[in-house]
């Protein structure tokens, strides 16, 4: 990490970690309360449809996009374009070895940027080094636990609202980054 920070500082780049996650209508279960002797029951509908989220986190802020279905190369390129527009500086993207990250479409897009985007891969099986994993953990276990969505649109609206709320909490974003720096 220290090496990457030096490279980014020398080249005037913003470090952005990127990762993807999925949400479904099935709630993430967390500990809750109920009257003594009564087991809490979560009632929900379930379909195999999935809502996917891609996020990038810099030291001071995180960015996200929601997509129906799974995230593939076109969605990654769309996110990279939006990230470049929003940040407005050269980027050092750090992400895992997902096949879509290594696709021809993504490589072609990065090459077309003529050095404005540089890619680095995280070591295999090292999610603890990616601060975006902390976003997913917080979202699923603190912001959306036991939430039973009435439909897919409801889930998307609730996830978007919670992610935007998390974006406004600078101390939370810094804590995610520091958690990953420990490794």
TITOR-809076 format. One line per field, with one value per residue: residue number from 1; x, y, z of N, C-alpha, C in turn. Coordinates in steps of 0.001 Angstrom, whole numbers, plus 500000, padded with zeros to 6 digits. Layout:
! TITOR-809076
kolpa	NUM, ...
nu	X, ...
nv	Y, ...
nw	Z, ...
cau	X, ...
cav	Y, ...
caw	Z, ...
cu	X, ...
cv	Y, ...
cw	Z, ...
This chain:
! TITOR-809076
kolpa	1, 2, 3, 4, 5, 6, 7, 8, 9, 10, 11, 12, 13, 14, 15, 16, 17, 18, 19, 20, 21, 22, 23, 24, 25, 26, 27, 28, 29, 30, 31, 32, 33, 34, 35, 36, 37, 38, 39, 40, 41, 42, 43, 44, 45, 46, 47, 48, 49, 50, 51, 52, 53, 54, 55, 56, 57, 58, 59, 60, 61, 62, 63, 64, 65, 66, 67, 68, 69, 70, 71, 72, 73, 74, 75, 76, 77, 78, 79, 80, 81, 82, 83, 84, 85, 86, 87, 88, 89, 90, 91, 92, 93, 94, 95, 96, 97, 98, 99, 100, 101, 102, 103, 104, 105, 106, 107, 108, 109, 110, 111, 112, 113, 114, 115, 116, 117, 118, 119, 120, 121, 122, 123, 124, 125, 126, 127, 128, 129, 130, 131, 132, 133, 134, 135, 136, 137, 138, 139, 140, 141, 142, 143, 144, 145, 146, 147, 148, 149, 150, 151, 152, 153, 154, 155, 156, 157, 158, 159, 160, 161, 162, 163, 164, 165, 166, 167, 168, 169, 170, 171, 172, 173, 174, 175, 176, 177, 178, 179, 180, 181, 182, 183
nu	500824, 501946, 503786, 502076, 500790, 502905, 503502, 501074, 501028, 503330, 502633, 500367, 497837, 494574, 493811, 491637, 489709, 487900, 484942, 482434, 479074, 476211, 472674, 469700, 466166, 465878, 466326, 469230, 470141, 470177, 470987, 468235, 465468, 462782, 459633, 459950, 460517, 459431, 460221, 461696, 460244, 460922, 459232, 459185, 459233, 460618, 462707, 464746, 465921, 468413, 469978, 472646, 475554, 478080, 480981, 483282, 485967, 487593, 490066, 488595, 485919, 483138, 481843, 479056, 477056, 473978, 472788, 470528, 470459, 473498, 476832, 478667, 481175, 480328, 478942, 480971, 482698, 480974, 480777, 483461, 483752, 481902, 483126, 485565, 484573, 483387, 485497, 487608, 490399, 493591, 493479, 494222, 493324, 492384, 491645, 489996, 490589, 488437, 486802, 485477, 486841, 489150, 488463, 488237, 486839, 486988, 489768, 490294, 488940, 490426, 492955, 492336, 492188, 494659, 496637, 495343, 494020, 495239, 495721, 495708, 496026, 494544, 495991, 495232, 492446, 492234, 490265, 490124, 491888, 490665, 488929, 486303, 484920, 484238, 482222, 480201, 479810, 478920, 476620, 474981, 474806, 474363, 472909, 470877, 469877, 467740, 465788, 462880, 462114, 459415, 459226, 461312, 461963, 461556, 463638, 465868, 465500, 465718, 468337, 469828, 469191, 470318, 473032, 473646, 473304, 475390, 477527, 477614, 478727, 481626, 483429, 482838, 483578, 486335, 486966, 486460, 488516, 490798, 490531, 491144, 493771, 495110, 495961
nv	498803, 501233, 501635, 501995, 504357, 506165, 506081, 507048, 509639, 510773, 510742, 512264, 511103, 509901, 507511, 504829, 502344, 499583, 497594, 495015, 494055, 492086, 492388, 491009, 490221, 488721, 489090, 490319, 488708, 489726, 490049, 490569, 491851, 490344, 489579, 487863, 484440, 484225, 483639, 485808, 486496, 486766, 487912, 487555, 488090, 486221, 486187, 485127, 487251, 489797, 492581, 494516, 496136, 498476, 499924, 502547, 503656, 506450, 508231, 510198, 509975, 507950, 506325, 505156, 502845, 501420, 498414, 496437, 492923, 491014, 492393, 493252, 493619, 495985, 497519, 498019, 499611, 501787, 502682, 503399, 505539, 507370, 507745, 508944, 511367, 512461, 512649, 513858, 513788, 512113, 508560, 505897, 502795, 500231, 496916, 493656, 490361, 489856, 488419, 490121, 492500, 492063, 491915, 492251, 494523, 496271, 496538, 497761, 500183, 501332, 501543, 503390, 505684, 506759, 506699, 508045, 506429, 504007, 500623, 498386, 495214, 493552, 491200, 487706, 486320, 488258, 489984, 491603, 493651, 495490, 498409, 498769, 496497, 496903, 498760, 497174, 495358, 497095, 498171, 495877, 494776, 496794, 498936, 497779, 495511, 492730, 493794, 493585, 493707, 494937, 494740, 494622, 497215, 498667, 497644, 498613, 501406, 501697, 500736, 502602, 504981, 504436, 504078, 506644, 508087, 506988, 507963, 510637, 510639, 511381, 510444, 507766, 506867, 507357, 505590, 503113, 503101, 503193, 500772, 498924, 499665, 498592, 496106
nw	500000, 500769, 498728, 496533, 497315, 497169, 494433, 493391, 494505, 493343, 490637, 490614, 491031, 492004, 494367, 494011, 495273, 494027, 493998, 493713, 494583, 495519, 496010, 497315, 497436, 499626, 503029, 504832, 507601, 510996, 514445, 516581, 518539, 520413, 521961, 525078, 524778, 522256, 518958, 516625, 513438, 510040, 507292, 503905, 500353, 497694, 494912, 492180, 491068, 490973, 492478, 491675, 492920, 492385, 493669, 494372, 496336, 497545, 499454, 500758, 500020, 498820, 495889, 494003, 492048, 491047, 489562, 487653, 487714, 487103, 487350, 484580, 482002, 480392, 482328, 484145, 482631, 482221, 484878, 485365, 483571, 484675, 487143, 486422, 485370, 487664, 489604, 488182, 487908, 487317, 487701, 489963, 489924, 492058, 492293, 492520, 491093, 489328, 486531, 484714, 485121, 483771, 481149, 477525, 476698, 478937, 479142, 476647, 476998, 479117, 477918, 475917, 477380, 477593, 479701, 481773, 483475, 485627, 486366, 489130, 490661, 493414, 495735, 495326, 497063, 499148, 500466, 502708, 502349, 500785, 501061, 500190, 500772, 503408, 503127, 502029, 504137, 506190, 505000, 504675, 507257, 509104, 507987, 506403, 507848, 508411, 506812, 505024, 501884, 499911, 497206, 494256, 493407, 495732, 497302, 495847, 496118, 498894, 499361, 497843, 499216, 501745, 501056, 500084, 502429, 503916, 502404, 503109, 505587, 506642, 508570, 508682, 506114, 506241, 508287, 507044, 505161, 506815, 508145, 506156, 505684, 507788, 507095
cau	500000, 502830, 504344, 501026, 500577, 504018, 503304, 499929, 501427, 504306, 501967, 499169, 496655, 493694, 493649, 490240, 489459, 486596, 484435, 481026, 478329, 474831, 471610, 468493, 465001, 466062, 467002, 470427, 469659, 471015, 470386, 467173, 464757, 461405, 459150, 460565, 459919, 458926, 461261, 461317, 460037, 461016, 458410, 459642, 459081, 461948, 462868, 466165, 466433, 469457, 470376, 474091, 476093, 479515, 481390, 484685, 486206, 488847, 490312, 487648, 484532, 482914, 480947, 478398, 476008, 473156, 472424, 469722, 471225, 474900, 477701, 479548, 482117, 479745, 478626, 482239, 483139, 480072, 481175, 484764, 483496, 481269, 484147, 486477, 483864, 483154, 486748, 488274, 491858, 494090, 493058, 494888, 492237, 492826, 490503, 490318, 490816, 487186, 486961, 485007, 487885, 490216, 487848, 488740, 486146, 487562, 491152, 490234, 488560, 491562, 493992, 491865, 492328, 496041, 497342, 494561, 493649, 496217, 495084, 496486, 495188, 494769, 496370, 494103, 491899, 492587, 489212, 490334, 492711, 489831, 487994, 484927, 484293, 483654, 480948, 479204, 479517, 478115, 475310, 474167, 474637, 473987, 471925, 469759, 469638, 466362, 464855, 462106, 461633, 458127, 459509, 462672, 462100, 461671, 465001, 466788, 465348, 466260, 469798, 470332, 469052, 471310, 474372, 473817, 473480, 476753, 478442, 477686, 479405, 483066, 484146, 482594, 484416, 487713, 487103, 486564, 489856, 491780, 490380, 491889, 495186, 495706, 496479
cav	500000, 502398, 501792, 502555, 505747, 506953, 506165, 507930, 511008, 511219, 510917, 513102, 510257, 509605, 506064, 504425, 500903, 499260, 496239, 494809, 493193, 491858, 492442, 490319, 490495, 487963, 490007, 489938, 488546, 490214, 489856, 491529, 491539, 489849, 489284, 486679, 483168, 484262, 483791, 486778, 485899, 487700, 487463, 488232, 487428, 485975, 485778, 484976, 488515, 490352, 493968, 494575, 497440, 498662, 501111, 502920, 504494, 507183, 508484, 511130, 509783, 506784, 506502, 503873, 502732, 500211, 497822, 495220, 491774, 490982, 493402, 492735, 494603, 497289, 498258, 498460, 500745, 502890, 503174, 504064, 506824, 508247, 508015, 509935, 512640, 512972, 512988, 514845, 513680, 510787, 507565, 504617, 501890, 498986, 496017, 492228, 489698, 489477, 488236, 491315, 493522, 491713, 491699, 493051, 495807, 497108, 496847, 498721, 501480, 501855, 501933, 504589, 506825, 507235, 506898, 508715, 505358, 502938, 499542, 497490, 494137, 493083, 489788, 486767, 485974, 489282, 491004, 492501, 494776, 496379, 499115, 498691, 495380, 497481, 499372, 496100, 494856, 498075, 498253, 494675, 494385, 497934, 499798, 496996, 494195, 492289, 494576, 492760, 494562, 494513, 494394, 494926, 498679, 499062, 497295, 499552, 502724, 501629, 500615, 503898, 505937, 504121, 504353, 508103, 508488, 506595, 508865, 511924, 510453, 511363, 509609, 506382, 506599, 507292, 504351, 502014, 503175, 502836, 499338, 498201, 499997, 497774, 494851
caw	500000, 500823, 497388, 495681, 497723, 496629, 492977, 493148, 494839, 492351, 489344, 490774, 490856, 493131, 494554, 494162, 495354, 493429, 494211, 493388, 495501, 495117, 497009, 496870, 498270, 500863, 503952, 505576, 508972, 512080, 515750, 516867, 519768, 520338, 523309, 525669, 524407, 520884, 517950, 515587, 512122, 508915, 506175, 502703, 499064, 497156, 493522, 491871, 490547, 491817, 492318, 491864, 493282, 492215, 494416, 494419, 497504, 497645, 500872, 501354, 499584, 497974, 494757, 493741, 491030, 491148, 488281, 487702, 487236, 487516, 486754, 483528, 481457, 480044, 483542, 484722, 481813, 482561, 486195, 485221, 482912, 485671, 488161, 485852, 485303, 489012, 490284, 487342, 487964, 486951, 488683, 490199, 490305, 492693, 492387, 492574, 489810, 488669, 485085, 484010, 485227, 482822, 479840, 476394, 476693, 479990, 478734, 475548, 477564, 479887, 476955, 475226, 478287, 477428, 480963, 482815, 484416, 485806, 487114, 489994, 491206, 494782, 495770, 495375, 498379, 500127, 500524, 503847, 501898, 499984, 501943, 499698, 501499, 504626, 502720, 501906, 505480, 506908, 504352, 504890, 508656, 509941, 507328, 505859, 508442, 508641, 506003, 504104, 500796, 499360, 495816, 493813, 493385, 497131, 497704, 495188, 496741, 500262, 499254, 497367, 500314, 502774, 500527, 500070, 503822, 504281, 501699, 503810, 506869, 506348, 509544, 508286, 504946, 506736, 509057, 506078, 504569, 507852, 508421, 505118, 505814, 508847, 506552
cu	500864, 503419, 503321, 500736, 501666, 503864, 502186, 500297, 502372, 503633, 500707, 497877, 495857, 493557, 492172, 490194, 488065, 486232, 482944, 480388, 476911, 473885, 470425, 467347, 465060, 466857, 468286, 469994, 470688, 470263, 469344, 466478, 463364, 460933, 459731, 459789, 459370, 460089, 460832, 461231, 460114, 460182, 458799, 459282, 460484, 461857, 464367, 466741, 467460, 469688, 471870, 474515, 477584, 479867, 482890, 484875, 487585, 489022, 489233, 486187, 484379, 481803, 480300, 477408, 475286, 472812, 471514, 470548, 472670, 475705, 478662, 480401, 481478, 479410, 479902, 482767, 482278, 480463, 482509, 484606, 482898, 482270, 485126, 485828, 483724, 484443, 487549, 489794, 492271, 493756, 494027, 493810, 492846, 491592, 490960, 490435, 489556, 487390, 486542, 486039, 488983, 489694, 488455, 488124, 486749, 488992, 491179, 489877, 489737, 492678, 493610, 492009, 493737, 496708, 496568, 494050, 494779, 495546, 496098, 495525, 495559, 495258, 495122, 493715, 492299, 491514, 489414, 491195, 491912, 488816, 486541, 484195, 483652, 482324, 479871, 478830, 478613, 476708, 474427, 473894, 474294, 472882, 470695, 469485, 468149, 465339, 464190, 461487, 460317, 458273, 460928, 462943, 462294, 463092, 466005, 466716, 465957, 467783, 470407, 470292, 470104, 472734, 474634, 474027, 474898, 477780, 478652, 478429, 480904, 483832, 483975, 483487, 485876, 487942, 487219, 487983, 490896, 491722, 491200, 493387, 495883, 496364, 497621
cv	501255, 502689, 502450, 504015, 506646, 507149, 507153, 509391, 511571, 511537, 511785, 512342, 510148, 508090, 505772, 502895, 500663, 497818, 496212, 493922, 493044, 491957, 491686, 490673, 489711, 488826, 489427, 489866, 489049, 489987, 490948, 491132, 491004, 489641, 487957, 485416, 483119, 484506, 484817, 486099, 486999, 487134, 488260, 487412, 487195, 485583, 485699, 486229, 489072, 491816, 494000, 496006, 497429, 499948, 501293, 503841, 505135, 507509, 509339, 510868, 508440, 507066, 505158, 503998, 501414, 499733, 496622, 494078, 491844, 492039, 492722, 493877, 495946, 498150, 498785, 499674, 501971, 503520, 503925, 505444, 507818, 508651, 509081, 511314, 513280, 513444, 514017, 514840, 512314, 509819, 506389, 503703, 500616, 498120, 494571, 491648, 489210, 489411, 489476, 492446, 493300, 491543, 492613, 494442, 496757, 497501, 497896, 500116, 502112, 502317, 503206, 505846, 507409, 507607, 507619, 507717, 504336, 501901, 498760, 496443, 493843, 491640, 488906, 486477, 486977, 490366, 491999, 493711, 495801, 497082, 499085, 497530, 495868, 498167, 498302, 495562, 495809, 498151, 497066, 494379, 495536, 498777, 499030, 495677, 493943, 493080, 493671, 493668, 494027, 494124, 494851, 496432, 499215, 498793, 498282, 500933, 502748, 501547, 501949, 504935, 505690, 504392, 505859, 508644, 508158, 507521, 510165, 511831, 510270, 510466, 508126, 505994, 506469, 506003, 503134, 501948, 502703, 501346, 498529, 498476, 499140, 496516, 495067
cw	500000, 499441, 496457, 496028, 497147, 495123, 492659, 493426, 493778, 491005, 489420, 490560, 492155, 493199, 494782, 494174, 494792, 493752, 493888, 494454, 494976, 496296, 496452, 497805, 499582, 501840, 504534, 507036, 509970, 513386, 516001, 518162, 519450, 521771, 523803, 525289, 522991, 519913, 516918, 514219, 511069, 507772, 504942, 501483, 498539, 495690, 493272, 491248, 491526, 491472, 492602, 492130, 493009, 492943, 494298, 495600, 497395, 499131, 501523, 500993, 498883, 496981, 494477, 492604, 491262, 489742, 488527, 487119, 487697, 486771, 485792, 483002, 481086, 481270, 484211, 483953, 482118, 483895, 486116, 484573, 483910, 486748, 487666, 485798, 486677, 489680, 489493, 487393, 487438, 488077, 488753, 490755, 490876, 492867, 492378, 491168, 489112, 487155, 484296, 484068, 484187, 481400, 478776, 476396, 477730, 479620, 477626, 476064, 478306, 478947, 476208, 476083, 478282, 478758, 482042, 483852, 484423, 486704, 487934, 490530, 492640, 494727, 495838, 496828, 499460, 500214, 501666, 503485, 501103, 500886, 501467, 500380, 502800, 504319, 502661, 503276, 506251, 506330, 504744, 506362, 509593, 509310, 506838, 506594, 508659, 507829, 504969, 503038, 500258, 497892, 495479, 493803, 494789, 497642, 497122, 495832, 498132, 500241, 498840, 498488, 501398, 502299, 500482, 501485, 504292, 503627, 502467, 505139, 506630, 507312, 509216, 507111, 505365, 507515, 508131, 505511, 505589, 508188, 507419, 505216, 506859, 508291, 505633
